[in-house]
Amino acid sequence: MRSNCKKGGVKVSIYLNTNRPLENFKELYSDKYFVDKSELIGILNQKISTKGKYVCITRPRRFGKSSVADMLGAYYSKAYDSGKVFENLNISNDNSYLDNLNKYNVINISFNDIPEYNKTYNDYIKNIIEQVKKELIEAFIDIDIEQNDSLKRIFQKTNKKFIFIFDEWDYIFNNNLFNENQNEFLEFLRNLLKDQPYVALAYMTGVLPIKKHSSGSALNMFDEYTMLRDLVYGKYFGFTENEVKSLCEKQTKVSFEEISDWYNGYINEDGDRIYNPRSVSRALENGTCISYWTSTGAMDEVKQYLEYNTLEVREDVIEMVAGNEIDIIIDEEFRAGQKEPETKEEIYSAMIILGFLSYYDGYLKIPNKELMKEFEKALKDKSFGYVSEIIDNSKRMLKATVNEDTKTVEEILHAIHNSEIPILQYNDENSLSCVLTLAYLSARDTYRVEREEKTGKGYADFTFHPRRKNDIGFIVELKKDATVDEAIQQMKEKEYLQKFMQEHENNLLAVAICYNSKTKEHTCKIERIN
């Protein structure tokens, strides 16, 4: 860590009562798409100097963890007056507001700050300890400090109460750093915090839940609130649906429906729908909905986790990419320092914790269009075997459809049906939809593809809305043990085509695809609608 420096003759603190959280929170507060999460402070105020003073909240990246940490540092630190910010926020209506505003010495550490010269764990932790000790000694010049006093002993000698805010506590675990010393790090936190009278509140946040070893955890004094289990803080991390609706009213370029389609899909334990705040804010700022995930983390992680046991998860992933949910019980949470997941339950647990999948009430799914695109990329990897071959072939499927080449469409579907993948052999009612999803996967690059879209007097199986002006749109109706003429007739009788033609100027294709379970053959009919 960098040493104390001076700015305009004033010492700048790095960890103790630093002004960095306040400056960061002022920037957030000034943002057009700021959402007030300050009521969380009222909950934490009740925990100060109680047995419940140890709180660890873990969420995926980009769910506002660091913003909340900055808010807490700005509120609690006695080094400055932040009342002009907080008096306009919801927390100002709480009875505990003035009792705790700017009343504490705050130690604020983000454990992701690892300079290049920290080659070992000892260097890393020593720099933190020595810097905190230095700042304590400078702040409490009247206390009697011995040269060999430990950090814990110095805290004790101050005879003061401190609030500890640790952001990205799990950084070394999440990035596989100092693997041989990770338990030492847990013991460092335990020795510093557990049962110490100088701890008024210890608040930690990160991506991964706390590692357990032996019969329990070195940090078993913490109450944990995770992506899977949190009935207290769920609505304070991520944007709720009502919050997103309010934000959408501040601009006119992007509708709430578009935002919901792209970034909705997480559900907290209370049943609230939660949106990824970073992506929502970026979409509103830029006036366009795209995947903003890749700009903040290596999305090769999706592929990486699927590759831990590709054969076991492959069919579930196909189902989820097709828009279906998976009925599965996930009991155990993936934790910091845990070995690489092996079973599909372990893989899914890790992907839920990391925000790649959404899990609620026993059902697992890909949360939204933003993440769907990342799973589609993962399926193209050669590790998925014949699935990747199907996707490679999907451009030919799209070309055959728009060229009204029914023979090629039938050949491609027949080849998929004869693959080695059981789910693509029509063992249940979703299988044909899964086949169509993979067969047309590349179409999503140039079409907005909807399943079961409400149109006319019913719901069309698949609708393909062209993104480019000169491309032709089409609707696909799937039938098992029926004729293609019957499928086309249903599309006309239920008026699937009228609404579609009003939206798109070009001609429209009505595509009927049928499968005969007796002959094991596919038939296709494509009719141009003017």
N, C-alpha and C positions, 0 to 999 in steps of 0.2 A: 504494500500500500504506500501511497505517497505520503510524505511527512507533512507536518503542519507548515503552512506557508502564511505570508502576510499579504494583505490586500489593503492598500491605503493606510498602512501602519496598524491595522486591526488583525488579530489572529483569526484565521479561518479554521473552524473546527470541521473535522471529517466525520466523526461519529457522535460526539457528545453535543447535544443541543445545536446541531448543525442547522443552518437556514435552508439547506437544499430542499427538504420536503415542502416548506412553505412556498419557495419560489416555484417548484414544480406544480404544486396545487393551485397557485394563482394562475398559472398558464392554463391548467385544466378548467378552472372555474371561468376563465374568460372565453373559453371555446364556445362557438355557436351551438354545438351539440352536446354541451355539458348536461349530465344527469345527476341530480342530487341524491347521493347515497349516504348522507351524513347521519341518518337515523341509526345507522349501525353503531355510531359512537355511543348512543344512549345505552345500547345493550352492553357494550364493553365497560362503560362507567359503572355498571352494577357489579362487575366482576373485580374491580380494583380492590386489592388488599383482602381478597376472599380466597377460599380454597379453589375457586374456579378461575383464578387469575392467569392460568396457562391455557392459551388458545392457539391452535394450529389450523389454518384454513388452506386447503389445497384445491386448486382449479387448473384447467389447461392454460396454455399461453393465451394471451390476448383477452382474458376475461376480467381485466381491471384490477388484478391483485396489487400491482405496484402503485396504481393510482390511489387505492384505499390506504396502502401503507404511507404514502405521502400525506394523505388527508389526516391520518392519525398523528403523524409526526408534527404536522402544522398545528393541530388542535392542542396537543398535550404539552409541547415544549414551552418551558418558562423563559426561554432566551429571547422571545419576541412577543409582540402583541398581534395576534391574528384575529382579534374580535371583529375587525371590519369586514373580513371575509365570511366568518361563520355566523355573524348576526343576521345574514340574509338567507341562511340555509335552515332546513327543517330541524336540525339539532337544537337550534336556538329556542325552540318551543318546549324542549325537554327540561324537566325539573332539575336534572343534574348538570345542565349546560354550564352555568357560571361556576359551579363548585369545582369543576375540573379543567376549565379553559386556561391554558398556559400556566398550569400549576406544578408541572413535573420536570425533573431532569430526564431527558430522553436519550437513550443509546440507540442509534439508528444505523444498522449495518445491512448492506446488500452483499451477500456472499458470492455474487457473480463477478466481483471486482478482483480479478486475478492478473496482476501485471506479468509481463513476459519473464521477468527475472525470478518469479516464484517457481522454481523448478521442482521443489519438493513440498510435501505437506508441512513439514516443520517450518520452512520459509513462509509459507502461506499463513499458517495460524500464528506464527511468532509476530509477523508484521501487524496483524490485527491486534493481538494482545498488547504489544509494545505501544502502538499508537493510542489505544484506548487508555492505557495507563498514563501515558504522557498527558493526554487531555484532562484526565481526572486530577492529576497532580497540579496542573496549571489552573484548573478551575477551583480546586480546594487547597489553596496554598497554606492554610492554617493547620492542616492535619499532619500528623507525624508519620511520615512514610519511611520505611526501612528499605534499603537497597534491594533486598531479596523478597520483598513482599509480593505475594501472588496477586493477580488481578482481583480475585474474589476477596482477598484480605483488604485491598484498597477500598473496594466498594463498602465493605463492612465498616471500615474506619471513618468513612464520610458521615455515617449515621443519618443518611438520607434515603428517601424512596426514589426508585428509578422505574421508568417504563422502558422496556426493551422491545424494539420493533425490528425483527429480522426478516428481510425480504429475500426470496429465493434461497431459503435455508438448505434446499436439497440440490443446489447447483452442482456440487462435486459428484453427487450420485447420478444425477440426470445426464451428466456429461462424461461419466466413467473416469473421473479424475481421482488420483490418490487412492486407488482401490484398496490397497493394503492398509490404509490409515483411516478408512471411513468410520470404523467403530471408535477410533480415538476421537474423531470429530464429535460423534454423539456423546461420548463421555465428557468432552470439553463443555458442550452445551449443558449437560446434566449437572456437572460440578458447579458451573457458573450460576445456574438458575434454580435448581431444585431446593426447596425448603429454606430459601434465603430471605431473611426479613427485609432486605433492601429491594426486593422485587415487588413492585406495586402491581405490575401487569407485564406479562411476557406474551407477545403477539408474533407468531411466525406464519409466513405464507410461502407457498411453493407450488410445484406441480405434483410431486409425488407424496403420498402419505408417509408417515414416519416408519423407518425400518424397525422391524422387530427382530431381536436375536435372543438366543437361549429361550428362556421361558416367557419372556416378555419384551419390554422395550426399555432402553436406557432413558427414554423421555416419556415414561408412562404417566408422568404428572400432567401431560397435556391432554385436553379434550380436543379430539380431532373432528373436523367437519370437511368432508370430502365430496367429490362429484357424485358419489353413490349414496352417501349418508350425510344429510344436512337438513334438519328441520328448523334451523335457527337463522342462518345467514344466506340461505339460497337466493333470495331476491336482490341481494346487495352485490352479487358478482355476475356480470352480464346485464343486458337490458331486458326488462320485462316487456310483454306485448303492449301494454298501455303506454309505457315509456317510449317505445318505438313509434307508436301511432302519433304521439305528441311531437316527436322529432321530425317525422315526415311532414307535419303541417308547417314546418319552418322553411320548406322549399317546395318547388313545383316540378322538378325534373324527374324525380323517382317516386313512384307510388308506393304506398304501404304494401300493396299486394305483391309488387316486385321484390321489395325488401324481404317480405315474409317467405316468398318462394326461395330466395337465395340463402337466407341466413337464419331462418327459424328452424326448430327441430330439436332443441335441447329442452328437457323438462326436469325441473328440480323435484325434490322429494315431496314438496307441497303441491305439486301438480301445476306450478306456474310455468308458462312457456318462456324460455330464455333465449336471447339472441346474443351472438358474438358481438361485443360492443365495438371492437376495433373495425371489423368489417362493415358494420352498419354505418359507423361514422365516416369511413372512407368512401363508401358508396354515396352517401348523402353529400359529402364535400365534392366529389368528382362528378356527381350526376349520372353515375352508371353502375350497374350491378355486374361485377365480375368476381373471380376468386382472388381475394387479397391474402389468402393464407400463405402462399409461397413466399411472400416478401418477408415473413417473420420467422420462418423455421424451415428446416430441411424436410420437405414432404416426402423424401425418399423413405421417411420413417413409416409411412403407410405400407409401402412395399416391404420394408424390412420386417415389420411385425407379421405381415401375412406370410412371409417366407419362412418363419419359424416352424410352421407346420402347414404347408400349402395344401396338401391333400385333404387334411381334415377340415380346413376352413373354406375350401374352394367353392363348394356348393352353396354354403351359406352366403358367401360374398356375391355369387351370381344372383341369388334370391334378392339380396339387399340392393344390388345395382338395378335389378328389375323393379324396385320400389316396394318390395315386400318386407315384412318384419319377421324376425326370428324369435321363436318361443324358446327361451332358455333361462335358467336360473344362474345368476352370477353371485356367489356368496362371498368369495374372497377378493380383496382389493390388491391390485399390484402395488408394491411398495418400494421405497427407496432402497437400493442395494440388493434387491431381489435378483436371483439368477434369471437368465433369459427364459421367457415363457415357453412352455412346451405344448400343453393341451390347449384346445380351442377356448376353454373357459379362461385360462390364464392369458391367452392372447387377447381375448375380447376385454377382459378386465383392464389390461394395460391400455388398450385403445380407447376405452371409456374414460379412464383417468386422463389420458392425453387429449381427449376431446375429438378423436377421430370417429367415434361412434356414440350414439345416444341410447340410453337404457332407462326404461321406466316400466314399472309394474310387470316385470318379467319378459318384456319385449325389447329386442335389440334392433336397431336400424341405423342406416346412414342418415345423419340428421337433416341435411339440406343439400341444395344444388351445389354450393361451394365445395363441400366435402365429396359429393358425388363425383365431381370432375376428377378429384384426386384418386378415388378408387378406380375410376375408369382408366386412368393412366397406369395404375398398378396392375390391372388385369392384362395390359398389353405386354407385360414382362414375360420373357420366355419361361420363367419358372412356373407359370400357370399352364404350360403345356398346350393342349389343344384349344384351350380358351383363347390364348393369344393368337393362335392360327385363325380362329373364327373371327376375331376382331380385325386381324390383318385383311381378311376376306370381306369385311363389312363394307368397304368402299365399293367393291364390285356389286354387292347387294343393292346399295343405293343407286348406283348407275343403272343396273338392270331394271329397277323399279321405275325410275323417271323416264327410261327409254321404252317402258311397257314390254319388257322382255320377260314374259311369264315363265318361259322354259328355264332360263337361268335362275330365276327366283326359286322355282321348285327344286332345281338341282342343289342349290346352296342349302335350302332347308332340309333336304333329304340327307345331305352330308353331315349337317349338324346333328340330326336325329340319330345317325348311326355312329356318333362319337362314343368315346369311352366314358363319358360323364353321365352317370345315372339320371341326374335331374333333368337333362336335356332329352330324355327318352320318354317324356310325357307320363310320368308316374302319378302325377296329381294335376289339379286344375290350373296350377300356376306355371307348369312346365312350358306350355306353348308360349306364354308371355315372356318367360325367361329366354327362350330361343329367339324370339323376335327382338328382345332387348339387345342381345349380343349381336344378332345378325345386322342390326341397324345402328350399332354403337357409334360408328364414325359419322353417322348423320348428325350427331349432336354438335359437331363442329360448325355446321352451317344451317341447322334447323333447331327450333325450339320444339322439343319432343315432349308431349304430354300423354300420360296414361289415364284412362277413364275420365276424359274431359267431358264436362257437361256441355252438350250441344244439341240443339233441336229438342226432341222429345225423349232423349235418353242420354247415355254415356258412350262415347266412342272409345273403342279399345285403345287405339293409338292415333294421335294426330301429329302431323309434321308441319310446323309453321316455318316457312322459309325466312331466314335472316337477311338474305340477299334479294334484291328487287326482282331479278330475272329468273330466280329459281321457282320451280313449281311446287305447290303444296300438295299433300296427299293425306288421306285418312285410311287406316288399315283396320279392317274388321276380321277378327279371328273366329273360326268355327271348328268344332270337333264333331265329326259324323254328321255333317250337313253339306249342302252343295254351295259352290261359289255364287251361283245365281241367287240362292236364298240369302246369302250374306249381303250381296249388292242390293237386293230388294229391301232388306231391313234398313240399310243405310238411307235409302230413299224414303221409305215410309216413316221413319223416325226423324227425318229431316236433319240428319247429321251434316249435310252438305251446305244447306242454305246459309247458316251463320258463317261457316268457313269461307264461302265465296264472297260474302260481304266484306270480310277482313282482307282478302287478297285479290288483287286485280287479275292475276294470271289464271289460266285454266286450272282446274282441280282434278286430281286423280282419285278415284274410288278404288281401293285395293282390297280384294277379298282373298284371304288365305285360309284354306281348310285342310284338316287332317282326317283321314279315314283310318280308324283304329283297327279295322279288319284287314284292309289291304296294305296298311302301313305306308300309304302314299300321301303326298301333299299335292294339292291343286291350287292354282292361283288364277285370278281373273283381275285385269286392270281395265277400268273404264274411264275414259276422259269425260269430264263433266264441264260443259260450257256455260 
